[in-house]
Amino acid sequence: MKRMRSKACSAILAIVLLLQLLPFSAFAEEEPFNGGVGTSSDPYQISTPADLEELADRVNGTNGYTADSFPDKYFELTNDIILGYWNDADNDEVVVANEIYKDSSFNTLIANSNHTAIGSDVTHPFAGIFDGDNHTVSGLYIYESAGSQGLFGDVVGGAIKNLRVTDSYINGGVYTGGVAGGIYNNSTISNCDFSGNVTEASGGIGGISGQSYGSTITNCDNSGTVNGTTDCAAGVVGVVRGNSTISNCVNSGAVNSIGDYVGGIAGDFWDSTITGCTNSGTIKGDDFICGISGWSNPLATVQCCIQAQ
């Protein structure tokens, strides 16, 4: 018995000594992203496509992560991120599904989505503050039947700013946009641009966001093509409700829809304000079509806007 106890004690001692030799990092939780702690002075660093993928996984609760909306946490894009390469082979300056490649030599087409929207739905939204620092995410390719599609999906109480999404193709369901699918509850998109192509199959589509509810879109620019197959398509935001504000935004992209409520800035516009916006893009639709807002209810306000010829 004494011999067995001695062997057990020796084994425990060996394990303790081994653990002492291991670095502390072996026990630490994996550090998220590419640095930072998520404060305003030391934001989480997003530097690579893998970082974007990790952010989507962490927010959406996929690939082993517990869903986290990151409320009041700060993120900073530290580099331009290339997800794909656009080859405008027909020189029409319109991004279509079969023009985005995996490589700069244009050898391999991207056949499946190369990005999952950050904030898959309103139960898994993004609620942090994402500063693009005037960097660009290019070559985004999304082809999904689900709604809430864009670089970001649903944003609730969050902010996206100083970001460029370029040379991208996004095809989704209800509420699809170039920057975000939908923004809600005092969210903000500011100083963001989109170029490429946004297409939807269920209503609510915009070059910047599919919907804004009780939120703000300001100083944003869409030069991309917007293709709506149902109602509520616009150069900036498809559906505007809940005392939202759309200010100082510009659309120069073509908006084409076979449905109603089609506008250069907003499609279906309720109890909110559009101010200081300009549209120079061509607008096509079935009914309720206008350069600024396709349809506005009596509680909506449009101020100091320009429909350029």
URGI-V343062 format. One record per pair of residues at least 6 apart in sequence whose C-alpha atoms are under 6 Angstrom apart, sorted by the first residue. I is the first residue (numbers start at 1). J is the second residue. D is the distance in whole Angstrom. If there is no record, write none. Layout:
I/J/D
I/J/D
This chain:
33/51/5
34/45/5
35/44/6
35/45/5
36/42/5
36/43/5
36/44/4
36/45/6
37/43/6
37/44/6
38/44/5
38/73/5
38/74/5
39/74/5
40/74/6
43/74/5
43/75/5
43/76/6
44/75/5
45/76/5
46/76/6
46/77/5
47/78/5
47/79/5
56/118/4
58/65/5
58/67/6
58/68/6
59/67/5
59/68/5
59/69/5
59/119/6
60/67/5
60/119/6
60/120/6
60/124/5
61/67/4
69/125/6
69/126/5
69/127/5
70/127/6
70/128/5
71/127/5
71/128/5
72/128/5
73/128/5
74/128/6
74/129/5
75/130/5
76/130/6
76/131/5
76/132/6
77/132/5
80/135/5
80/136/5
80/137/6
81/137/5
82/137/6
82/138/5
83/138/6
83/139/5
83/140/6
84/101/6
84/102/5
84/139/4
85/100/5
85/101/5
85/104/6
85/139/5
86/99/6
86/100/4
87/99/5
95/196/5
95/197/6
100/110/6
101/108/5
101/109/4
101/110/5
102/108/6
102/110/6
113/141/5
113/142/4
113/143/6
114/141/6
117/149/6
117/150/6
117/151/5
117/152/5
117/153/5
118/152/4
118/153/5
119/125/4
119/126/5
119/153/5
119/154/5
120/153/5
121/154/5
122/154/6
125/154/5
125/155/5
125/156/6
126/155/5
127/155/6
127/156/5
127/157/5
127/158/4
128/158/5
129/158/6
129/159/5
130/160/5
131/161/5
131/162/6
132/162/5
132/163/4
133/162/5
134/162/5
134/163/5
135/163/6
136/164/5
136/165/6
137/165/5
138/165/6
138/166/5
138/167/6
139/167/5
139/168/5
140/168/5
141/168/6
141/169/5
141/170/6
142/170/5
142/171/6
143/171/5
144/172/5
145/172/5
145/173/5
146/172/6
146/173/5
147/172/6
147/173/4
147/174/4
147/175/6
148/154/6
148/175/5
148/176/5
148/181/4
149/172/6
149/176/5
149/181/5
150/177/5
150/178/5
150/179/5
150/180/5
150/181/5
151/179/5
151/180/6
152/180/4
153/180/5
153/181/5
154/181/6
154/182/5
154/183/6
155/183/5
156/183/6
156/184/5
156/185/6
156/187/6
157/185/5
157/186/5
157/187/4
158/187/5
159/187/5
159/188/5
159/189/6
160/189/5
161/189/6
161/190/5
161/191/6
161/192/6
162/191/5
162/192/5
163/192/5
164/192/6
164/193/5
165/194/5
166/194/6
166/195/5
166/196/6
167/195/6
167/196/5
168/196/5
169/196/6
169/197/5
170/198/5
171/198/6
171/199/5
171/200/5
172/200/5
173/200/5
173/201/5
173/202/5
174/202/4
174/203/5
174/204/6
175/181/5
175/204/5
175/205/5
175/210/4
176/205/5
176/210/5
177/205/6
177/206/5
177/207/5
177/208/5
177/209/4
177/210/5
178/194/6
178/207/5
178/208/5
179/208/5
179/209/6
180/209/5
181/209/5
181/210/5
182/209/6
182/210/5
182/211/5
182/212/6
183/212/5
184/213/5
184/214/6
184/215/6
185/214/5
185/215/6
186/214/6
186/215/4
187/215/5
188/215/6
188/216/5
188/217/6
189/217/5
190/217/6
190/218/5
190/219/6
191/219/5
191/220/5
192/220/5
193/220/6
193/221/5
193/222/6
194/222/5
195/223/5
195/224/4
196/224/4
197/224/5
197/225/5
197/226/6
198/226/5
199/227/5
199/228/6
200/228/6
201/229/5
203/230/5
203/231/5
203/232/6
204/210/5
204/232/5
204/233/6
204/238/5
204/239/6
205/233/5
205/238/5
206/233/6
206/234/5
206/235/5
206/236/5
206/237/4
206/238/5
207/222/6
207/235/5
207/236/5
208/236/5
209/237/5
210/237/5
210/238/5
211/237/6
211/238/6
211/239/5
211/240/6
212/240/5
213/241/5
213/242/5
213/244/6
214/242/4
214/243/5
214/244/5
215/244/5
216/244/6
216/245/5
216/246/6
217/246/5
218/246/6
218/247/5
218/248/6
218/249/6
219/248/5
219/249/5
220/249/5
221/249/6
221/250/5
221/251/6
222/251/5
223/252/5
223/253/4
224/253/5
225/253/5
225/254/5
226/255/5
227/256/5
227/257/6
228/257/4
229/257/6
229/258/5
230/259/4
231/259/4
231/260/5
231/261/6
232/238/5
232/261/5
232/262/6
232/267/5
232/268/5
233/262/5
233/267/5
234/262/6
234/263/5
234/264/5
234/265/6
234/266/5
234/267/5
235/251/5
235/264/5
235/265/5
236/265/5
237/266/5
238/266/5
238/267/5
239/267/6
239/268/5
240/269/5
240/270/6
241/270/5
241/271/6
243/271/5
243/272/4
244/272/5
245/273/5
245/274/6
246/274/5
247/274/6
247/275/5
247/276/6
248/276/5
248/277/5
249/277/5
250/277/6
250/278/5
250/279/6
251/279/5
252/280/5
252/281/4
253/281/5
254/281/5
254/282/5
255/283/5
256/284/5
257/284/6
257/285/5
258/285/5
258/286/6
259/285/6
259/286/5
260/286/5
260/287/5
260/288/6
261/267/5
261/268/6
261/288/5
261/289/6
261/294/4
261/295/6
262/289/5
262/294/4
263/289/6
263/290/5
263/291/5
263/292/5
263/293/5
263/294/4
264/279/5
264/291/5
264/292/5
265/292/5
265/293/6
266/293/5
267/293/5
267/294/5
268/295/5
269/295/6
269/296/5
270/296/6
270/297/5
270/300/5
271/299/5
271/300/4
272/300/5
273/300/6
273/301/5
273/302/6
274/302/5
275/302/6
275/303/5
275/304/6
276/304/5
276/305/5
277/305/5
278/305/6
278/306/5
278/307/6
279/307/5
279/308/6
280/308/5
288/294/5
288/295/6
291/307/6
